[in-house]
Amino acid sequence: MITKRNVLRKKNWEYTERFICLTLITVCYVFLFFTNCKPGKQNSINLLLLLLNSLDNKNINAESENSTNADPNDEENENSINADPNQNVNVSSSSDSSGPLPPNKNPISPTSSNSNINLDSTDVGIKILSQNVFMVPIDQEDLGQEARAQRIASSNYIKKQDIIVFEGLFHYDARKILLEKIRSEYPYQTDVVGSTKNGWNTTFGVFTNHLIKDGGVIIVSKWPIEEKIQYIFNNLSCGQDQYYNKGFAYVKINKNGKKFHVIGTQLQARESECFNSGETIRKLQIKNIKDFIYSKKIPKDETVLIAGDLNVVKGSNEYFDMISRLNVNEPKYVGVPFTLDTKTNAIASYYYENQKPIYLDYIFVSKSHAQPSVWQNLAYDPISSTIWKRSDGYTSYEFSDRYPVYGFVYADSSTPTKSGHKRTYDQVSFQSTANGKFIQADPNRKDGWLKADATTKTDFTKFNLLQESVSESNPSCMMNNGSVRIESSYYLNYYWNWFIGAASGDYGYHTKFNDASNNLGIRNLDNGCLKNGSRVAFYDWDTVGGGYHYITVWDRGSWKEYLFLWVQSFLSAREIFYLYLDPNPPKDWSQDLIYHH
């Protein structure tokens, strides 16, 4: 009873104080009016508003139910930072909605908050990987999806993460292989976005059953997933994307009691059939993501991550617009310069031959929520330790057309520090012992003739060697034990082959797209492993006349210095070449990484 009486006395005094203040304000107002400081004058109005605001703030501080000290179990306390972040979201497994709306009370504009929330920043210990694995549906082209899924699952680059976001995982069988094989390390997994409403706490957006292709996004986690939501984008896609249920997956992760919120997505593809390459649609999809984050009322001291194939070129005007719309900081970028690199990735070059290398994949941290003092994005270019083959014989060691991106606070001993694309027998050069010149691909056309006419090493004098009969993709020792595929390092997927079918140029060698000579071999005249300075000769099978012959540098006429498979060739200076390994070390970014000290 004593406590209640004291409270009543306090409230009675506050009401009396409020009456006195209002009386004083009224007197001041009358005084200002009669001294020609009329209410229409801005200064007098500002003064009155200031006094009223001070009075209101004082009473709000004394009585507000929305104080951060309010009882977190109070249902009326909607704005407490301890309030349930899912309070206004229907999480029934059977729920379906066109999408969450920002709360009506005290709405926050997605663009109104530009300040960083540095709460508990030293404790944001999360490691996340994102990759578009390019597993197109089974009814489309054979891209070695199942073989690549096997190799991704057993690879080192996906290990020791907290969370992985996969995009482009449309192929059912490949998806099943990958998810099952990594389940022991990542036991908590979502279903694929856009396939079914089962397995999700709720589904937002425009889910359509008539589309035969899902959204291809899956999130897997080392830590328990407490909530799963899928959101199918509300806007119509364009190009090939219109046949897919594209959207994003949201999960709430519990890592040792600390909550992390992750959104994984693949935005509208950059397609020529789309107006402005799909930029308008991507902006609408980004708005869907932003509105969803605000509707969730995620506590400010918890981290929100946005990861995936955003299909926005880093450094472009669209990129900086995206940074602003998502309300995120630019991460510290480390690693290889591009995630879709047609100059280094053979699959990317195969399907996007004329596309310049670009950076499209990101892992961002929301500025409206807790974030670390630094956030790093590392683009990495791993290759499979073993090769894989398509049904048509195409052979590769790439995991995907895209390189993965790591997101983390501080680097550690498991963080890649060097390019994974540097193979021992990549970018080798061959110098003729007859004229001292280097074999080069045609600088003017991808399928041009091969000639030993370069006086110095250039990008066109470099070639990649691969023995398809050996499962190891990067052997430290290549012997003269069978056929070898020789690929132009500059024109990926263009291989040495000889020409037949015309009176002029028959048996001449050129670089041919996706068609290597099946019987081309390399002989190490110094025996043992091929090493820098080894003397080598090339031989091939004559499918017309029969028999193996050496490749020679033609020494006369208009075809001088061109390479030919010649029946009369024998081991002389024109058939012998010096092999030179690439002396350049792999790209090293260890000095760019930030470690915890």
JOGI-V252994 format. One record per backbone hydrogen bond with DSSP energy under -0.5 kcal/mol. NH is the residue of the N-H (numbers start at 0). CO is the residue of the C=O. Records with the same first field share a line. If there is no record, write none. Layout:
# JOGI-V252994
NH: CO, CO
This chain:
# JOGI-V252994
4: 0
5: 1
6: 2
7: 3
8: 4
9: 5
10: 6
11: 7
12: 8
13: 9
14: 10
15: 11
16: 12
17: 13
18: 14
19: 15
20: 16
21: 17
22: 18
23: 19
24: 20
25: 21
26: 22
27: 23
28: 24
29: 25
30: 26
31: 27
32: 28
33: 29
34: 30
35: 32
36: 31
37: 35
40: 37
44: 40
45: 41
46: 42
47: 43
48: 44
49: 45
50: 46
51: 47
52: 48
53: 49
54: 50
55: 51
56: 52
57: 53
58: 54
59: 55
60: 56
61: 57
62: 58
63: 59
66: 63
69: 66
73: 70
74: 72
76: 73
77: 75
79: 76
82: 79
86: 83
88: 85
90: 88
94: 91
96: 202
105: 103
106: 103
108: 106
111: 108
112: 108
113: 111
116: 366, 368
117: 115
118: 116
119: 117
122: 119
123: 120
124: 122
125: 123
127: 406
128: 162
129: 404
130: 164
132: 130, 166
134: 167
135: 133
139: 136
142: 140
147: 143
148: 144
149: 145
150: 146
151: 147
152: 148
153: 149
154: 150, 151
158: 155
161: 126
162: 126
163: 219
164: 128
165: 163, 217
166: 130
168: 215
169: 134, 167
170: 134
174: 170
175: 171
176: 172
177: 173
178: 174
179: 175
180: 176
181: 177
182: 179
184: 181
185: 181
187: 220
188: 186
189: 218
192: 216
194: 191
195: 191
199: 196
200: 227
201: 227
202: 94
203: 229
204: 96
205: 231
206: 204
207: 205
212: 242
214: 192
215: 192
217: 165
219: 163
220: 187
221: 161
222: 161
223: 253
225: 223, 251
226: 251
228: 249
229: 201
230: 247
231: 203
232: 230, 245
240: 237
241: 238
242: 239
243: 240
244: 212
245: 243
247: 230
248: 263
249: 228
250: 261
251: 226
252: 250, 259
253: 223
254: 252, 257
255: 253
257: 254
259: 252
260: 302
261: 250, 259
262: 304
263: 248
264: 306
265: 246
266: 308
270: 268
273: 270
276: 273
277: 274
278: 275
281: 277
282: 278
283: 279
284: 280
285: 281
286: 282
287: 283
288: 284
289: 285
290: 286
291: 287
292: 288
293: 289
294: 290
295: 291
296: 292, 293
297: 292
301: 298
302: 258
304: 260
305: 363
306: 262, 304
307: 361
308: 264
309: 307, 359
310: 359
311: 359
313: 358
315: 312
319: 315
320: 316
321: 317
322: 318
323: 319
324: 320
325: 321
326: 322
327: 322
328: 364
331: 374
332: 330
333: 376
335: 378
338: 357
339: 357
340: 338
341: 339
343: 340
344: 340
345: 343
348: 344
349: 345
350: 346
351: 347
354: 351
357: 339
359: 357
361: 307
363: 305
365: 303
366: 326
368: 365
369: 299, 301
370: 116
375: 407
376: 331
377: 405
378: 333, 376
379: 377, 403
383: 396
386: 470
387: 395
389: 393
392: 389
395: 387
401: 131
402: 338
404: 129
405: 377
406: 127
407: 375
410: 593
414: 411
418: 586
422: 420
425: 422
427: 462
428: 579
430: 577
431: 429, 436
432: 572, 575
433: 572
435: 431
437: 453
438: 429
439: 450
440: 459
444: 441
447: 444
449: 508
450: 439
451: 560
452: 437, 450
453: 437
454: 452
460: 457
461: 458
462: 427
463: 486
464: 424
465: 484
467: 465
469: 466
470: 468
472: 384
478: 476
480: 478
483: 519
484: 465
485: 483
486: 463, 484
487: 493
488: 461
489: 461
491: 489
493: 490
494: 492, 511
495: 485
496: 509
498: 507
506: 498
507: 504
508: 562
509: 496
510: 447
511: 494, 509
513: 492
514: 511
516: 495
519: 516
520: 538
521: 481
522: 536
523: 521
524: 522, 534
525: 534
526: 523
529: 477
532: 578
533: 530
535: 533, 576
536: 522
538: 520
539: 548
541: 546
542: 540
545: 541
548: 539
550: 537
551: 563
552: 573
553: 551, 561
558: 555
559: 556
560: 553
561: 558
562: 449
563: 551
564: 506
565: 549, 563
568: 565
571: 569
574: 571
575: 571, 572
576: 535
577: 430
578: 533
579: 428
581: 425
588: 416
589: 416
591: 588
592: 588, 589
594: 592
595: 410
